[in-house]
Amino acid sequence: MAAATPWARAFNRMDPLTVGIVVSLVAHAVMLAIRFSAADPNRFLPAESQLEVVLLNASTRAKPVNAEVLAQVNMEAGGDRDKGRARSPLPASEQARDGETMEQQQARIRQLEAEQQRLLALNKLPVLTAIAVLLSACQPSGNSQSADTPAGKAVSAPAAASSAGTSAAASAPVAASVVQAASAPQASGIPVVGTASTVLYDKTQCVQGYPTYCAKSNIRLPQTGIAWLDDLLKQQLYEDFSTEGQPAVKSDAALRKLIDHLVAESADGLKDYATEKSAINELYDNTDFSFQYQRGRLATFRLFHNSYSGGAHNNYAESYITVDLEKRRVLNIADIVAEGKMAALDALLQKRYDEFILADNQEYDGNNGSALIRQHKETFSKKAELTDSFELTADGLAFHYSPYEIAPFAAGVVKLTVTPDELKGILRPEYLP
């Protein structure tokens, strides 16, 4: 057997306690010599680029081709907000500025909308001019006023209302002039409706001692240039402001008295907001009654109410009014439906209502349609009523419903349209699209 080394002999002579201490010291020395550091977080990032989630103030049911969102409003993804416009029917909104009041923001929005309408009108002007030249060339000499507006052709005025209820058409003189140029006198005796508007009422009342806390009301009326039609529309406005259990509004003086009372009540309600220095410093109730378009004997108008009395958001409602220029009367749904066909039209409308519910419901998977429809109707409305708020367009007969009538506020104004093919045999022939 080989002789033990001096280190082995010394180790054998150590008692167990000493051996343990030595081993422990060696182990601790090794452990203290090791250094740990945090791993590089970039090593764990996915190879593909990240996707930003952006909330927009417009929506679409179509899936975007490219999930790139650069615009403030973007209907189909992508966008060009940096160029001052967005892919939307409305102009891109500027970012809110510090210290800017609601009124200032609304004024800037109205300005942007008016500019949008002006640009659209300028783009259409060369086409309309060419049409006018061709029409004049086709007329016999000495009878330059015989050109007719084709029946069923829409003559429309820009009518995008701002959040304050102001008509963009009223602030876009170029667009209005284009509409007038396209509206040739009609040989049948049907008048051409003018596109101007006028302010019937405009009042602001502020809290005493607090000039920035104000209640406001504004009423804008169409000015068609046709005396009987202007009077008829004003009567419609009076009826709209008449409430059950209160004296009917039958004159401008009665309407002003009513609005004065409402503005005073709103201003009184603002006192608490003012003393508390609340961010809510404006209550308003605006009405915009505007001309939309003319199709032959039919002229369509939109009555839009927009109000804010405190709370999370404003409230708005709209109704459409169709006037038969030959009969000189406002049409209701019974006037345009053929005898005995109301039930058939109602069935088509309920079909559109069901389709809207499913299309608007993210939980619809193709199998739970009946349950979702039933749940929706139990919450809002069992059926879509055959309302007199309708318009006859080239797309068919469209019924309009304000927020909360048949859908939540988030759904906005809901439009249910019965197509021209479906309307054959249901509408009276003279009113078919």
C-alpha positions in Angstrom: 0.0 0.0 0.0 1.4 3.4 -0.9 2.4 5.7 1.9 -0.1 8.4 2.8 0.8 11.9 1.8 1.5 14.6 4.4 -1.8 16.3 3.5 -3.7 13.0 3.9 -2.0 12.3 7.3 -2.8 15.8 8.5 -6.5 15.4 7.3 -6.8 12.1 9.1 -5.5 13.6 12.3 -8.3 16.3 12.2 -11.4 15.8 14.3 -14.8 15.8 12.5 -15.7 19.3 13.7 -12.6 20.8 12.1 -13.3 19.0 8.9 -16.8 20.3 8.8 -15.7 23.9 9.3 -13.2 23.6 6.6 -15.7 22.2 4.1 -18.2 24.9 5.0 -15.7 27.7 4.5 -14.7 26.3 1.1 -18.4 26.0 0.0 -19.2 29.6 1.1 -16.1 30.9 -0.7 -17.3 29.3 -3.9 -20.8 30.6 -3.5 -19.7 34.1 -2.8 -17.4 34.1 -5.9 -20.4 33.5 -8.2 -22.1 36.6 -9.6 -25.7 36.8 -10.8 -27.2 39.4 -13.2 -30.7 40.1 -14.7 -31.3 38.6 -18.1 -31.6 40.8 -21.1 -35.3 41.5 -21.6 -34.9 42.0 -25.3 -34.1 38.3 -25.6 -37.7 37.4 -24.7 -39.5 39.9 -27.0 -41.4 38.3 -29.9 -39.8 38.6 -33.3 -42.9 40.2 -34.9 -43.8 43.9 -34.3 -46.2 44.8 -31.6 -49.8 46.0 -32.3 -51.0 49.2 -30.7 -54.7 49.3 -29.6 -56.3 52.6 -30.5 -59.8 53.7 -29.6 -61.6 55.5 -32.5 -64.8 57.6 -32.6 -66.0 55.7 -35.6 -66.5 52.0 -36.3 -67.0 49.5 -39.1 -68.0 45.9 -39.2 -65.4 45.2 -41.9 -62.1 43.8 -40.8 -59.1 46.0 -41.7 -56.7 44.9 -44.3 -53.7 46.3 -42.5 -53.9 46.9 -38.8 -52.2 50.3 -38.9 -53.9 53.2 -37.2 -52.5 56.6 -37.6 -55.7 58.6 -38.0 -58.0 60.0 -35.3 -61.0 58.7 -37.2 -60.5 55.7 -39.5 -63.2 53.5 -41.0 -61.0 50.8 -42.5 -57.7 51.0 -40.7 -54.7 52.8 -42.0 -55.1 56.6 -42.2 -53.4 59.8 -42.9 -54.0 62.0 -39.8 -50.6 63.5 -40.2 -51.7 65.1 -43.5 -54.7 66.8 -41.9 -57.4 64.5 -42.9 -58.8 61.0 -42.1 -60.5 58.3 -44.0 -64.0 59.2 -42.8 -67.0 61.1 -44.0 -66.2 63.7 -41.4 -63.1 65.9 -41.1 -60.3 65.0 -38.7 -60.8 66.6 -35.4 -58.0 68.6 -33.8 -56.6 67.7 -30.4 -58.2 69.5 -27.5 -56.1 72.4 -26.2 -55.5 73.1 -22.6 -57.9 75.7 -21.2 -60.2 75.5 -24.2 -63.9 75.7 -23.5 -66.5 73.4 -24.9 -67.9 76.3 -27.0 -64.5 76.9 -28.5 -64.1 73.2 -29.3 -67.5 73.1 -31.0 -66.7 76.2 -33.0 -63.5 74.6 -34.3 -65.5 71.5 -35.2 -68.1 73.5 -37.1 -65.3 75.3 -39.0 -63.7 72.0 -40.0 -67.1 70.6 -41.2 -67.8 73.7 -43.2 -64.4 73.5 -44.9 -65.0 69.9 -45.7 -68.3 70.7 -47.3 -66.8 73.6 -49.2 -64.0 71.4 -50.6 -66.6 68.8 -51.7 -68.6 71.5 -53.4 -65.6 72.8 -55.3 -64.8 69.3 -56.5 -68.4 68.9 -57.9 -68.5 72.4 -59.5 -66.7 71.5 -62.8 -69.1 68.6 -63.3 -72.2 70.6 -62.5 -71.0 73.4 -64.8 -70.5 71.0 -67.7 -74.0 69.6 -67.1 -75.5 73.1 -67.1 -73.7 73.9 -70.4 -75.0 70.7 -72.1 -78.6 71.4 -70.9 -78.5 74.9 -72.2 -77.2 73.7 -75.5 -80.2 71.3 -75.8 -82.8 74.0 -75.2 -84.7 75.7 -78.0 -83.7 79.3 -78.7 -85.7 81.9 -76.7 -86.8 79.3 -74.1 -83.9 79.1 -71.8 -86.1 78.3 -68.8 -87.7 75.1 -70.0 -85.3 72.5 -68.7 -86.9 70.2 -66.1 -85.4 68.6 -63.1 -85.8 64.8 -63.8 -88.4 63.2 -61.5 -86.8 61.2 -58.8 -83.4 62.9 -59.1 -82.0 63.9 -55.7 -81.0 67.6 -55.3 -79.2 67.6 -52.0 -77.6 70.2 -49.8 -74.8 69.5 -47.4 -76.3 69.0 -44.0 -73.8 67.6 -41.5 -74.8 68.9 -38.1 -72.2 69.6 -35.5 -72.4 68.7 -31.9 -74.0 72.0 -31.2 -76.7 71.4 -33.7 -75.6 73.9 -36.3 -76.1 73.0 -40.0 -73.0 72.9 -42.0 -75.0 73.9 -45.1 -75.7 77.3 -43.5 -71.9 78.0 -43.2 -71.0 76.7 -46.6 -72.2 79.3 -49.2 -70.3 77.7 -52.0 -72.1 74.4 -51.5 -75.4 76.1 -51.4 -74.7 77.9 -54.6 -73.9 74.6 -56.3 -77.2 73.1 -55.2 -79.0 76.2 -56.6 -77.2 75.9 -59.9 -78.1 72.2 -60.3 -81.8 72.9 -59.5 -83.3 74.0 -62.8 -86.9 75.3 -62.8 -89.4 72.5 -63.3 -92.0 72.8 -66.1 -94.5 70.7 -64.1 -95.0 73.6 -61.8 -93.2 71.9 -58.9 -91.1 74.6 -57.1 -87.4 74.3 -56.4 -86.7 74.5 -52.7 -84.1 77.0 -51.6 -81.2 75.9 -49.3 -80.8 78.9 -47.1 -81.4 78.9 -43.4 -82.2 81.5 -40.7 -81.8 81.8 -36.9 -85.2 82.1 -35.3 -84.0 82.2 -31.7 -80.6 82.6 -30.1 -80.2 83.3 -26.3 -77.4 82.9 -23.7 -78.0 83.5 -20.0 -75.1 83.2 -17.6 -75.0 82.8 -13.8 -74.7 86.2 -12.0 -71.1 86.6 -10.9 -70.0 83.6 -13.0 -69.7 84.8 -16.6 -68.3 81.4 -17.8 -71.2 79.4 -16.5 -74.0 79.8 -19.1 -77.2 78.3 -20.4 -77.8 78.5 -24.2 -80.4 77.8 -26.7 -80.4 78.2 -30.5 -83.1 77.5 -33.1 -82.3 77.4 -36.8 -85.0 77.2 -39.5 -84.9 76.5 -43.2 -85.6 79.4 -45.5 -86.9 77.8 -48.7 -88.0 80.9 -50.6 -91.5 79.4 -50.8 -93.9 81.3 -48.5 -96.4 78.5 -47.9 -93.7 75.9 -47.3 -91.8 78.2 -44.8 -95.1 78.6 -42.9 -95.8 74.8 -43.0 -92.3 74.1 -41.6 -92.7 76.6 -38.8 -96.0 74.9 -37.8 -94.1 71.6 -37.6 -91.6 73.3 -35.3 -94.4 74.6 -33.1 -95.9 71.1 -32.9 -92.5 69.7 -31.9 -92.2 72.1 -29.0 -95.8 71.6 -27.8 -96.0 69.2 -24.9 -98.9 67.3 -23.5 -100.6 69.0 -20.6 -99.2 72.4 -21.6 -100.6 75.2 -23.8 -99.9 74.5 -27.4 -97.2 76.6 -29.1 -98.8 78.5 -32.0 -96.6 81.5 -32.6 -93.0 82.8 -32.5 -93.9 84.8 -29.4 -95.2 81.7 -27.6 -92.1 79.7 -28.6 -89.7 82.5 -27.4 -91.6 82.6 -24.1 -91.2 78.9 -23.6 -87.5 78.8 -24.5 -86.8 81.8 -22.3 -88.3 79.9 -19.4 -86.3 76.8 -20.1 -83.0 78.8 -20.5 -83.7 80.6 -17.2 -84.3 77.2 -15.5 -81.0 75.8 -16.9 -79.1 78.9 -15.8 -80.6 78.5 -12.3 -79.4 74.9 -12.3 -75.9 76.0 -13.1 -75.5 77.9 -9.9 -74.5 74.8 -7.9 -71.9 74.0 -10.6 -70.5 77.5 -10.5 -70.1 77.6 -6.7 -68.4 74.2 -6.8 -66.2 75.4 -9.7 -67.3 72.3 -11.6 -65.9 71.5 -15.1 -69.5 71.5 -16.3 -70.0 75.2 -17.2 -72.4 75.0 -20.1 -75.9 73.7 -20.5 -77.5 73.9 -23.9 -80.6 73.0 -26.0 -80.2 73.5 -29.7 -82.5 72.8 -32.6 -81.4 72.6 -36.2 -84.3 72.3 -38.7 -82.6 71.9 -42.1 -83.4 71.2 -45.8 -81.8 67.9 -46.9 -82.7 67.3 -50.5 -85.4 67.4 -53.2 -86.5 64.5 -55.4 -89.1 65.7 -57.9 -92.3 66.5 -56.0 -90.8 65.5 -52.6 -88.7 67.7 -50.3 -87.1 66.2 -47.3 -86.2 68.1 -44.1 -84.4 67.0 -40.9 -85.4 68.3 -37.4 -82.4 67.7 -35.1 -82.4 68.4 -31.3 -79.1 68.4 -29.3 -79.1 69.1 -25.6 -76.9 68.8 -22.6 -78.3 69.2 -19.1 -75.4 67.6 -17.1 -74.2 64.1 -16.7 -72.0 61.8 -18.8 -73.0 62.9 -22.2 -75.4 65.0 -24.3 -78.7 63.7 -25.6 -79.9 64.1 -29.2 -82.9 63.1 -31.3 -83.8 63.6 -35.0 -86.9 63.2 -37.1 -87.3 63.4 -40.9 -90.2 65.4 -42.5 -91.2 64.8 -46.1 -93.3 67.4 -47.9 -95.3 66.7 -51.0 -94.8 70.0 -53.0 -97.8 69.3 -55.3 -100.3 68.5 -52.5 -98.6 71.1 -50.2 -98.7 68.9 -47.1 -96.5 66.9 -44.8 -96.7 63.2 -45.6 -97.2 60.5 -43.0 -96.7 56.9 -43.5 -100.3 56.2 -44.3 -100.2 58.7 -47.1 -97.6 56.8 -49.1 -98.6 53.2 -48.4 -101.2 51.5 -50.8 -104.5 50.4 -49.4 -104.3 47.2 -47.3 -100.4 47.0 -47.5 -99.5 48.4 -44.1 -99.1 44.9 -42.6 -96.8 43.8 -45.4 -94.6 46.9 -44.9 -94.6 46.3 -41.1 -93.3 42.7 -41.7 -90.4 44.0 -43.9 -89.5 46.6 -41.3 -89.4 44.0 -38.5 -87.1 41.9 -40.7 -84.7 44.8 -40.9 -85.0 45.3 -37.2 -83.9 41.7 -36.5 -81.1 42.0 -39.0 -79.8 45.2 -37.3 -79.9 43.5 -33.9 -77.7 40.6 -35.1 -75.3 42.8 -37.1 -74.8 45.1 -34.1 -74.3 42.3 -31.5 -70.7 41.1 -31.1 -71.9 38.0 -29.3 -73.7 36.7 -32.4 -72.1 33.4 -33.5 -74.6 32.2 -36.1 -76.4 29.9 -33.7 -77.7 32.2 -30.9 -79.6 34.7 -33.0 -83.1 34.0 -31.6 -81.9 34.4 -28.0 -80.0 37.7 -28.8 -83.0 39.1 -30.6 -85.4 38.3 -27.8 -83.0 39.7 -25.2 -82.6 43.0 -27.1 -86.3 43.5 -27.6 -87.0 42.9 -24.0 -84.5 45.6 -23.1 -85.5 48.2 -25.7 -88.5 47.8 -28.0 -90.6 44.8 -28.9 -90.8 46.1 -32.5 -89.7 49.0 -34.7 -92.7 51.2 -35.2 -93.8 52.4 -38.6 -92.9 55.9 -37.7 -93.6 59.1 -39.7 -89.9 59.9 -39.4 -89.0 58.5 -42.8 -87.3 59.5 -46.0 -87.7 58.3 -49.6 -84.4 57.9 -51.3 -83.0 56.0 -54.3 -82.0 53.2 -51.8 -85.6 52.8 -50.7 -87.8 53.8 -47.7 -85.7 54.6 -44.7 -87.0 54.8 -41.2 -85.0 56.8 -38.6 -84.9 56.1 -34.8 -83.2 58.3 -32.2 -81.0 56.9 -29.5 -82.8 54.7 -26.9 -85.8 54.2 -29.2 -84.8 50.7 -30.4 -81.1 50.6 -29.4 -78.7 51.9 -26.8 -77.2 55.4 -27.0 -73.9 54.0 -28.3 -75.7 52.8 -31.4 -76.5 56.4 -32.4 -79.3 57.1 -34.8 -80.5 53.8 -36.3 -81.7 53.7 -39.9 -83.8 50.7 -41.2 -84.3 50.7 -44.9 -86.8 48.7 -47.0 -85.4 48.3 -50.5 -87.1 49.5 -53.7 -87.7 45.9 -54.9 -89.4 45.1 -51.7 -91.6 48.2 -51.9 -93.2 47.3 -55.3 -96.9 46.8 -54.7 -96.6 48.3 -51.2 -96.1 52.0 -51.8 -98.4 54.1 -53.9 -96.9 54.4 -57.5 -96.3 58.1 -57.2 -94.0 57.6 -54.2 -92.0 54.6 -55.4 -88.2 55.3 -55.4 
